[in-house]
């Protein structure tokens, strides 16, 4: 049960990160906002880490 809960919480984190990515893309496209490319790169790395944790947690 703990493992399923852990995976569920990570999936929620991925959904939140996906939504954050959407908003950062919008901000990056708008001329009056500062450059968001570094934040998008960091978020991409976070998403890769979260997805890797989820996939390896399911295997055990």
BELKA-V497077 format. One record per pair of residues at least 24 apart in sequence whose C-alpha atoms are under 8 Angstrom apart, sorted by the first residue. I is the first residue (numbers start at 0). GAP is how many residues later the second one is. Records with the same first field share a line. If there is no record, write none. Layout:
I: GAP + GAP
This chain:
2: 54
6: 47 + 50 + 51
9: 40 + 44
10: 43
12: 37
13: 33 + 36 + 37
16: 26 + 30
